[in-house]
Amino acid sequence: MGSIFVVGSVNQDYVLTVDHRPGAGETVTGGTLDIRGGGKGANQAVAAARCGAAVTLLARVGSDAAGIAQRKDLQRSGVDVSLVTATTGVATGAAFITVTPDGENAVTVVPGANAMVAVSDVEAVAGLLNASSVLVAQLEIPLDTVAAAVHLCGPTTRVLLNAAPFSPLPVPLLESTDTLVVNEHEAASLLGSPVLGTAGAKDGAATLLDSGPRCVIVTLGALGAVVADAGGCIHVPAPVVPVVDTTGAGDVFVGTLAALLADGQPLDRAAVTAVAHASASVAFVGARSPLSKH
């Protein structure tokens, strides 16, 4: 299996499970609070490592207790954290997640140290980027840093960009992306129009494909995912599973997909397994489900 280089975020997640989300001016009492590891970059790195891939994460945490805890948790999960830098004067990123009985979530993210991941950080490891089989990036760190990492990749490095949370993407970045992964909301924001169901996702993926990426995947939660490339467009359905918490399911999809692509598996087969792993993850609370290696 080839190596994976992840440039991204690390958060400490505060997961509040309640009967219902409060409305404006409403106070909800009760519920439970769990403190867990999070951040899209970290979650995707863990998911890839659990598939057996050699994964290096470049990120920043604060020089605080949360940063120490997250670094240790990532290391225990098999991720190389030698490039996860403790940054003084800033807190580790945090996400505040409210989960309701239907498994749906609402998330507020405070970037903290994630906002400090700089272009100079990726420039300092250009050799590692060139040598990696797959680069995985998301948008919880500065867009300039993501673009620099993609630009520094060698011709044999596959660029997997998860455009989440949504941000307008420059054309050169899209044209340098091998695999663009978005959910239906992010796809709609990029397209400027709603993406409705599987048929809408197929149409949207085809349109996004024309903007430069060599492959576009639109994830659809319980409906699975749509995969489009020059060979056509397919729908990968998701198995029906009990839902406890959907937080991080998209990250499990991306991390699994990266690991399988690094292993040389064809895109359609990798997408089927990635959907299955993401579906299995929603049976657990938190962004990093306690699934064993697959």
C-alpha positions as CSV (number, residue, x, y, z in Angstrom):
1,M,0.0,0.0,0.0
2,G,1.3,3.4,-0.9
3,S,1.8,6.3,1.5
4,I,-0.7,9.0,2.3
5,F,0.0,12.5,3.3
6,V,-2.8,14.5,5.0
7,V,-2.7,18.2,5.3
8,G,-5.5,19.3,7.5
9,S,-7.2,20.1,10.8
10,V,-7.1,18.7,14.3
11,N,-10.0,19.5,16.7
12,Q,-11.1,18.5,20.2
13,D,-14.8,17.6,19.8
14,Y,-17.4,18.4,22.4
15,V,-20.3,16.1,21.6
16,L,-23.6,17.0,23.3
17,T,-26.4,14.5,22.9
18,V,-29.8,16.0,23.5
19,D,-33.5,15.2,22.9
20,H,-33.8,18.1,20.5
21,R,-31.7,21.1,19.4
22,P,-32.7,24.4,21.1
23,G,-34.4,27.0,19.1
24,A,-33.7,30.7,19.3
25,G,-33.8,31.8,22.9
26,E,-34.5,28.3,24.1
27,T,-32.6,26.5,26.9
28,V,-32.5,22.7,26.8
29,T,-31.4,20.8,29.9
30,G,-30.3,17.2,30.2
31,G,-28.3,15.2,27.7
32,T,-24.8,13.9,27.8
33,L,-21.4,15.4,27.0
34,D,-18.5,13.4,25.4
35,I,-15.1,14.9,24.7
36,R,-13.5,13.2,21.7
37,G,-11.0,13.6,18.9
38,G,-12.0,15.4,15.7
39,G,-11.0,17.7,12.9
40,K,-11.5,16.6,9.3
41,G,-7.8,16.1,8.6
42,A,-7.3,14.0,11.8
43,N,-10.4,12.0,11.2
44,Q,-9.5,11.2,7.6
45,A,-5.9,10.3,8.7
46,V,-7.2,7.9,11.3
47,A,-9.7,6.3,8.9
48,A,-6.9,5.7,6.4
49,A,-4.5,4.3,9.0
50,R,-7.2,1.9,10.2
51,C,-7.3,0.5,6.6
52,G,-3.6,-0.3,7.0
53,A,-2.1,2.7,5.1
54,A,1.1,4.5,6.1
55,V,-0.3,8.0,7.0
56,T,1.5,11.2,7.8
57,L,-0.5,14.2,9.1
58,L,0.7,17.8,8.8
59,A,-1.3,19.9,11.2
60,R,-1.1,22.3,14.1
61,V,-2.5,22.1,17.6
62,G,-2.2,24.4,20.6
63,S,0.4,23.9,23.3
64,D,-2.4,23.0,25.6
65,A,-3.9,19.9,27.2
66,A,-6.3,19.3,24.3
67,G,-3.4,19.4,21.8
68,I,-1.3,16.9,23.9
69,A,-4.4,14.6,24.1
70,Q,-5.2,14.8,20.4
71,R,-1.6,14.1,19.4
72,K,-1.4,11.0,21.6
73,D,-4.8,9.8,20.3
74,L,-3.6,10.1,16.7
75,Q,-0.4,8.3,17.4
76,R,-2.3,5.5,19.1
77,S,-4.4,5.2,16.0
78,G,-1.3,4.6,13.8
79,V,-0.9,8.1,12.4
80,D,2.6,9.6,12.0
81,V,2.3,12.8,14.1
82,S,5.9,14.0,13.6
83,L,4.5,17.0,11.6
84,V,1.7,17.9,14.0
85,T,3.2,21.0,15.6
86,A,2.3,22.4,19.0
87,T,1.8,26.2,18.5
88,T,2.1,28.6,21.4
89,G,-0.3,31.4,22.0
90,V,-3.3,29.7,20.4
91,A,-5.7,27.0,21.5
92,T,-6.3,23.7,19.8
93,G,-9.2,23.8,17.4
94,A,-12.6,22.9,18.9
95,A,-15.9,21.7,17.5
96,F,-19.1,21.9,19.4
97,I,-21.5,19.2,18.1
98,T,-25.2,18.8,19.0
99,V,-26.6,15.3,18.2
100,T,-30.3,14.5,18.3
101,P,-32.0,11.0,18.6
102,D,-32.3,10.7,14.8
103,G,-28.5,10.8,14.6
104,E,-28.3,14.1,12.8
105,N,-25.9,16.8,14.0
106,A,-25.3,20.5,14.1
107,V,-21.6,21.6,14.3
108,T,-19.9,24.9,15.2
109,V,-16.1,24.9,14.7
110,V,-13.6,27.3,16.4
111,P,-10.5,27.0,14.2
112,G,-7.8,27.8,16.8
113,A,-4.4,26.5,15.7
114,N,-5.8,25.1,12.5
115,A,-5.9,28.7,11.1
116,M,-2.1,28.8,11.7
117,V,-1.2,26.0,9.2
118,A,0.9,28.0,6.8
119,V,2.2,27.8,3.2
120,S,5.7,27.6,4.7
121,D,4.7,24.5,6.6
122,V,4.0,22.5,3.4
123,E,6.9,24.1,1.5
124,A,9.2,22.7,4.2
125,V,8.1,19.1,3.4
126,A,7.9,19.3,-0.4
127,G,10.0,16.2,-0.7
128,L,7.5,14.1,1.3
129,L,4.6,15.5,-0.7
130,N,6.4,14.5,-3.9
131,A,7.0,11.0,-2.6
132,S,3.4,10.3,-1.4
133,S,1.0,8.2,-3.3
134,V,-2.0,10.3,-2.2
135,L,-2.4,13.8,-0.8
136,V,-5.6,14.3,1.2
137,A,-6.7,17.9,2.0
138,Q,-9.8,19.6,3.2
139,L,-10.8,23.2,3.9
140,E,-10.6,23.5,7.7
141,I,-7.2,25.1,7.2
142,P,-6.3,28.2,5.1
143,L,-7.1,27.7,1.4
144,D,-3.7,29.2,0.4
145,T,-2.0,26.4,2.3
146,V,-4.2,23.7,0.7
147,A,-3.4,25.2,-2.8
148,A,0.3,25.2,-2.0
149,A,0.3,21.6,-0.9
150,V,-1.5,20.6,-4.1
151,H,1.0,22.6,-6.2
152,L,3.9,20.9,-4.6
153,C,2.7,17.4,-5.3
154,G,4.7,15.3,-7.8
155,P,3.3,13.9,-11.0
156,T,2.6,10.5,-9.4
157,T,0.8,11.8,-6.3
158,R,-2.9,11.6,-6.5
159,V,-4.7,14.7,-5.1
160,L,-7.9,13.9,-3.1
161,L,-9.6,17.2,-2.1
162,N,-12.5,17.1,0.2
163,A,-14.1,20.6,-0.3
164,A,-15.5,20.8,3.2
165,P,-16.6,23.1,4.7
166,F,-17.6,24.9,1.6
167,S,-15.4,27.6,0.2
168,P,-15.2,29.0,-3.4
169,L,-12.4,27.1,-5.2
170,P,-10.0,28.7,-7.6
171,V,-9.9,27.1,-11.1
172,P,-6.2,26.2,-10.9
173,L,-6.9,24.2,-7.7
174,L,-9.8,22.3,-9.3
175,E,-7.7,21.6,-12.4
176,S,-5.0,20.1,-10.2
177,T,-7.4,17.9,-8.3
178,D,-7.6,14.2,-9.2
179,T,-10.6,13.4,-7.0
180,L,-13.0,16.0,-5.6
181,V,-15.3,14.8,-2.8
182,V,-18.2,16.9,-1.7
183,N,-21.6,16.2,-0.1
184,E,-24.8,17.4,-1.6
185,H,-24.8,20.7,0.3
186,E,-21.2,21.5,-0.8
187,A,-21.9,20.5,-4.3
188,A,-25.0,22.8,-4.4
189,S,-22.8,25.7,-3.1
190,L,-20.2,25.1,-5.8
191,L,-22.9,24.8,-8.5
192,G,-25.0,27.6,-7.3
193,S,-28.2,25.5,-7.5
194,P,-29.8,22.7,-5.3
195,V,-28.7,19.1,-5.7
196,L,-31.8,16.9,-5.2
197,G,-31.4,13.1,-4.8
198,T,-29.4,10.7,-6.8
199,A,-30.4,12.1,-10.2
200,G,-29.5,15.6,-9.1
201,A,-26.2,14.4,-7.7
202,K,-25.4,12.7,-11.1
203,D,-26.1,15.9,-13.0
204,G,-24.2,18.0,-10.5
205,A,-21.2,15.7,-10.5
206,A,-21.1,15.8,-14.3
207,T,-21.1,19.6,-14.3
208,L,-18.4,19.8,-11.6
209,L,-16.3,17.4,-13.7
210,D,-16.3,20.0,-16.4
211,S,-14.7,22.5,-14.0
212,G,-11.4,20.6,-13.9
213,P,-11.2,17.6,-11.5
214,R,-10.5,14.2,-13.1
215,C,-13.1,12.6,-10.8
216,V,-16.0,14.0,-8.8
217,I,-17.7,12.1,-5.9
218,V,-20.9,13.5,-4.3
219,T,-21.7,11.8,-1.0
220,L,-25.4,11.4,-0.2
221,G,-25.6,10.1,3.3
222,A,-28.1,7.2,3.5
223,L,-28.4,7.2,-0.3
224,G,-24.6,6.4,-0.7
225,A,-22.6,8.3,-3.2
226,V,-22.4,9.2,-6.9
227,V,-19.0,8.8,-8.7
228,A,-18.3,10.5,-12.0
229,D,-15.2,10.5,-14.2
230,A,-14.4,10.4,-17.9
231,G,-15.7,6.8,-18.1
232,G,-19.2,7.8,-16.9
233,C,-21.2,8.2,-13.7
234,I,-22.4,5.5,-11.3
235,H,-24.4,5.4,-8.1
236,V,-23.1,3.4,-5.1
237,P,-25.9,2.7,-2.7
238,A,-25.4,2.6,1.0
239,P,-26.5,-0.3,3.2
240,V,-29.4,0.3,5.6
241,V,-27.9,0.6,9.1
242,P,-29.1,1.8,12.5
243,V,-28.1,5.5,13.0
244,V,-26.6,6.7,16.3
245,D,-24.5,9.7,15.1
246,T,-23.6,10.8,11.6
247,T,-20.7,13.0,12.7
248,G,-17.6,12.1,10.8
249,A,-19.1,9.6,8.4
250,G,-17.9,11.7,5.5
251,D,-14.4,11.7,6.9
252,V,-14.5,7.9,7.2
253,F,-15.5,7.8,3.5
254,V,-12.6,10.1,2.5
255,G,-10.0,8.3,4.6
256,T,-11.0,4.9,3.4
257,L,-11.1,6.0,-0.2
258,A,-7.6,7.4,0.1
259,A,-6.2,4.2,1.6
260,L,-7.7,2.0,-1.1
261,L,-6.6,4.3,-3.9
262,A,-3.1,4.3,-2.5
263,D,-3.4,0.5,-2.6
264,G,-4.0,0.7,-6.3
265,Q,-7.7,-0.3,-6.2
266,P,-9.9,1.0,-9.0
267,L,-12.1,4.0,-8.1
268,D,-15.5,2.2,-8.4
269,R,-14.4,-0.6,-6.1
270,A,-12.8,1.8,-3.6
271,A,-16.0,3.9,-3.5
272,V,-18.1,0.8,-2.7
273,T,-15.9,0.0,0.3
274,A,-15.7,3.6,1.4
275,V,-19.5,3.9,1.4
276,A,-19.7,0.6,3.5
277,H,-17.2,1.9,6.1
278,A,-18.9,5.3,6.3
279,S,-22.3,3.6,6.8
280,A,-20.8,1.4,9.6
281,S,-19.4,4.4,11.4
282,V,-22.8,6.0,12.1
283,A,-23.5,3.2,14.7
284,F,-21.1,4.9,17.0
285,V,-20.9,8.3,18.8
286,G,-18.2,10.7,17.7
287,A,-16.2,11.5,14.5
288,R,-13.8,8.6,15.0
289,S,-15.7,5.4,15.4
290,P,-14.0,2.5,17.3
291,L,-13.9,0.3,14.3
292,S,-11.0,-2.1,14.0
293,K,-8.7,-2.2,11.0
294,H,-10.5,-3.3,7.9
